[in-house]
């Protein structure tokens, strides 16, 4: 009886949460097509698709979206790959506690403080105002995150499987490819998605290291808001929401296995 009574409440709560989540997205979608929306009209009096037409072009919002996608993909691949190769050394280092503290330090600092600290060095190296500089700055932050996450692979169970494979005659490279990689695959996918989103949503490092020359979706969104162009700002916000929504829809495939459930850091 209690379970039957609780079902309507659960349904109501689910519907309320769904509506609360979809309402801002729906509002952004309407704003992205709004040509004229005088107050207090419930809907725009004129509709325009110029924001999305600009996305299909080679300049403006389309160029910023492609640049953000390229930067985030590069950062995610580099951070995940380097983290996978070096996570064992981090997990088994003698100064493991010190390394743990250093890896968490970038996340304890404000992104603005981190960007200002890196800006002088990047100016001296000639990387400021360039896409490569933004990728390197974001990659440092993403690599620290990947190392923290992937160090959890090296628990007792994973080592036992590798030792068993070696006992059966597997070479170290075969152990990595045939044993460790299948165990780590869900965690690698999760790491790729998380590091991608770190770069995708970044604003401070793009602004400080890019110096206004590297234009991404986050910087474009802020500029559109300042200029009062709510259509392009809404379209930019919807594009920024797309990757996390895709990741949320595929969350069942992103769950780490039980072998990687014991975090190294």
C-alpha positions as CSV (number, residue, x, y, z in Angstrom):
1,X,0.0,0.0,0.0
2,X,2.8,2.4,0.9
3,X,4.5,1.7,-2.4
4,X,1.3,2.3,-4.4
5,X,0.8,5.6,-2.6
6,X,4.4,6.7,-3.2
7,X,4.2,6.1,-7.0
8,X,2.1,9.3,-7.8
9,X,4.4,11.3,-5.6
10,X,7.4,10.0,-7.4
11,X,5.8,10.7,-10.8
12,X,5.0,14.2,-9.7
13,X,8.5,14.8,-8.5
14,X,10.0,13.4,-11.7
15,X,7.7,15.6,-13.8
16,X,8.6,18.6,-11.7
17,X,12.3,18.0,-12.0
18,X,12.0,17.4,-15.7
19,X,10.1,20.6,-16.2
20,X,12.6,22.5,-14.1
21,X,15.4,21.2,-16.3
22,X,13.7,21.6,-19.7
23,X,12.2,25.1,-19.0
24,X,15.6,27.0,-19.3
25,X,16.6,25.0,-22.4
26,X,13.2,25.7,-24.0
27,X,13.6,29.4,-23.2
28,X,17.0,29.5,-24.8
29,X,15.7,27.7,-27.9
30,X,12.9,30.3,-28.2
31,X,15.3,33.2,-27.7
32,X,17.7,31.8,-30.4
33,X,14.8,32.1,-33.0
34,X,13.3,35.4,-31.7
35,X,13.5,38.3,-34.1
36,X,11.3,40.6,-32.1
37,X,9.9,39.9,-28.6
38,X,8.2,42.9,-27.0
39,X,7.3,42.7,-23.3
40,X,4.9,41.3,-22.0
41,X,4.1,39.1,-25.0
42,X,4.4,35.4,-24.1
43,X,6.0,34.5,-27.4
44,X,8.1,36.5,-30.0
45,X,6.1,38.5,-32.5
46,X,8.7,37.8,-35.2
47,X,10.9,34.7,-35.7
48,X,14.4,34.7,-37.3
49,X,16.9,31.9,-37.9
50,X,19.9,34.1,-38.4
51,X,21.7,32.8,-35.4
52,X,21.7,29.3,-36.7
53,X,22.4,30.4,-40.2
54,X,25.5,32.1,-38.8
55,X,26.5,28.8,-37.2
56,X,26.5,27.1,-40.6
57,X,28.8,29.8,-42.1
58,X,32.5,30.0,-41.9
59,X,32.7,33.0,-39.6
60,X,31.2,34.2,-36.4
61,X,29.5,31.6,-34.2
62,X,30.3,28.7,-36.5
63,X,34.1,29.5,-36.4
64,X,34.0,29.8,-32.6
65,X,32.1,26.5,-32.3
66,X,34.6,24.6,-34.5
67,X,37.5,26.2,-32.6
68,X,36.1,25.2,-29.3
69,X,35.5,21.7,-30.5
70,X,39.0,21.4,-31.9
71,X,40.6,22.7,-28.7
72,X,38.5,20.5,-26.4
73,X,39.1,17.4,-28.4
74,X,42.9,18.0,-28.6
75,X,43.1,18.6,-24.8
76,X,41.0,15.6,-24.0
77,X,43.0,13.2,-26.2
78,X,46.3,14.5,-24.9
79,X,45.3,14.6,-21.2
80,X,43.7,11.1,-21.3
81,X,46.6,9.5,-23.3
82,X,49.3,11.0,-21.1
83,X,47.4,10.3,-18.0
84,X,47.0,6.6,-19.0
85,X,50.7,6.2,-19.8
86,X,52.0,7.9,-16.6
87,X,49.3,7.0,-14.0
88,X,51.2,4.0,-12.8
89,X,54.3,6.1,-11.9
90,X,52.1,8.5,-10.1
91,X,50.2,5.8,-8.1
92,X,53.5,4.1,-7.1
93,X,55.6,7.1,-6.5
94,X,57.4,7.4,-3.1
95,X,56.4,11.0,-2.7
96,X,52.8,10.1,-3.4
97,X,51.3,12.4,-0.8
98,X,53.3,15.4,-2.1
99,X,52.3,14.6,-5.7
100,X,48.6,14.3,-4.6
101,X,48.8,17.8,-3.1
102,X,50.4,19.2,-6.2
103,X,47.9,17.6,-8.6
104,X,45.0,19.1,-6.6
105,X,46.5,22.5,-6.3
106,X,45.3,23.8,-9.8
107,X,41.7,23.0,-8.7
108,X,42.1,24.8,-5.4
109,X,43.2,28.0,-7.1
110,X,40.9,30.3,-8.9
111,X,41.1,29.9,-12.7
112,X,41.8,33.6,-12.9
113,X,44.7,33.3,-10.5
114,X,46.0,30.3,-12.4
115,X,45.7,32.1,-15.7
116,X,47.5,35.2,-14.5
117,X,50.3,33.0,-13.1
118,X,50.7,31.3,-16.5
119,X,50.3,34.5,-18.6
120,X,53.8,35.9,-18.0
121,X,55.5,32.6,-18.9
122,X,53.4,32.2,-22.0
123,X,54.1,35.7,-23.1
124,X,57.9,35.0,-22.8
125,X,57.5,31.8,-24.7
126,X,55.5,33.4,-27.5
127,X,52.4,31.3,-26.8
128,X,50.1,34.0,-25.6
129,X,47.4,34.9,-28.1
130,X,47.7,31.6,-29.9
131,X,45.5,28.5,-30.0
132,X,48.5,26.4,-29.1
133,X,48.9,28.4,-25.9
134,X,45.3,27.9,-24.9
135,X,45.6,24.1,-25.6
136,X,48.7,23.9,-23.5
137,X,47.3,25.9,-20.6
138,X,44.1,23.9,-20.5
139,X,46.0,20.7,-21.0
140,X,48.0,21.3,-17.8
141,X,44.7,21.5,-15.9
142,X,43.2,18.5,-17.7
143,X,46.3,16.4,-17.3
144,X,46.3,16.9,-13.5
145,X,42.6,15.8,-13.5
146,X,43.3,12.7,-15.7
147,X,46.2,11.7,-13.5
148,X,44.1,11.9,-10.3
149,X,41.3,9.9,-12.0
150,X,43.3,7.2,-13.8
151,X,45.6,6.5,-10.8
152,X,42.7,4.6,-9.4
153,X,43.4,1.8,-12.0
154,X,46.4,0.7,-10.0
155,X,44.7,-1.2,-7.2
156,X,45.4,-4.7,-5.9
157,X,43.0,-6.4,-8.2
158,X,44.5,-4.8,-11.4
159,X,48.0,-5.7,-10.3
160,X,46.8,-9.3,-9.6
161,X,45.5,-9.6,-13.1
162,X,48.7,-8.2,-14.6
163,X,50.8,-10.6,-12.5
164,X,48.6,-13.5,-13.6
165,X,49.0,-12.6,-17.3
166,X,52.8,-12.3,-16.8
167,X,52.8,-15.8,-15.1
168,X,51.0,-17.2,-18.2
169,X,53.8,-15.8,-20.4
170,X,52.4,-12.4,-21.4
171,X,55.0,-9.7,-22.2
172,X,54.6,-6.3,-20.4
173,X,53.2,-4.7,-23.6
174,X,50.7,-7.6,-24.0
175,X,49.7,-7.1,-20.4
176,X,48.9,-3.5,-21.0
177,X,47.1,-4.1,-24.3
178,X,45.2,-7.3,-23.5
179,X,44.6,-6.9,-19.8
180,X,44.9,-3.3,-18.6
181,X,43.3,-1.6,-21.6
182,X,40.0,-3.6,-21.4
183,X,39.8,-2.9,-17.7
184,X,40.6,0.8,-18.1
185,X,38.3,1.4,-21.2
186,X,35.2,2.7,-19.3
187,X,37.4,4.9,-17.1
188,X,39.3,6.2,-20.1
189,X,36.0,7.1,-21.8
190,X,34.9,8.9,-18.6
191,X,38.3,10.7,-18.4
192,X,38.0,11.8,-22.0
193,X,34.5,13.2,-21.5
194,X,35.5,15.0,-18.3
195,X,38.7,16.6,-19.7
196,X,36.8,17.5,-22.8
197,X,34.2,19.4,-20.7
198,X,37.0,21.1,-18.6
199,X,38.3,22.6,-21.9
200,X,34.8,23.1,-23.4
201,X,33.5,25.2,-20.6
202,X,36.7,27.1,-19.9
203,X,36.6,30.9,-20.0
204,X,39.3,32.3,-17.8
205,X,42.3,30.6,-19.5
206,X,41.0,31.3,-23.0
207,X,40.5,35.0,-22.1
208,X,43.9,35.4,-20.3
209,X,46.1,33.2,-22.5
210,X,44.2,33.8,-25.7
211,X,44.3,37.5,-25.1
212,X,41.1,38.1,-27.1
213,X,42.6,36.6,-30.3
214,X,41.4,33.1,-29.6
215,X,37.6,33.2,-29.8
216,X,35.7,30.2,-28.4
217,X,32.1,29.6,-27.6
218,X,32.5,30.8,-24.0
219,X,34.1,34.1,-24.9
220,X,31.6,34.6,-27.8
221,X,28.7,34.0,-25.3
222,X,30.0,36.7,-23.0
223,X,30.5,39.1,-25.9
224,X,27.0,38.5,-27.2
225,X,25.6,39.2,-23.8
226,X,27.6,42.4,-23.5
227,X,26.4,43.6,-26.9
228,X,22.8,42.7,-26.2
229,X,22.5,40.1,-29.0
230,X,20.4,37.6,-27.1
231,X,19.7,35.4,-30.1
232,X,23.4,34.6,-30.7
233,X,23.9,34.4,-26.9
234,X,21.1,31.8,-26.6
235,X,22.4,29.8,-29.6
236,X,25.9,29.8,-28.0
237,X,24.5,28.6,-24.7
238,X,22.6,25.8,-26.4
239,X,25.7,24.7,-28.2
240,X,27.6,24.7,-24.9
241,X,24.9,22.4,-23.4
242,X,25.1,19.9,-26.2
243,X,28.2,17.8,-25.1
244,X,27.1,17.4,-21.5
245,X,23.7,16.4,-22.6
246,X,25.2,13.8,-25.0
247,X,27.4,12.5,-22.1
248,X,24.3,12.4,-19.8
249,X,22.4,10.4,-22.4
250,X,25.3,7.9,-22.6
251,X,26.0,7.8,-18.9
252,X,25.5,4.0,-18.7
253,X,28.5,3.5,-21.0
254,X,30.7,5.9,-19.0
255,X,30.6,4.1,-15.7
256,X,34.0,2.8,-14.5
257,X,34.3,-0.9,-13.9
258,X,34.7,-2.5,-10.5
259,X,38.4,-2.9,-11.2
260,X,38.9,0.8,-11.2
261,X,36.6,1.6,-8.3
262,X,39.5,2.1,-5.8
263,X,40.8,5.6,-6.4
264,X,44.6,5.9,-6.3
265,X,44.4,9.5,-5.1
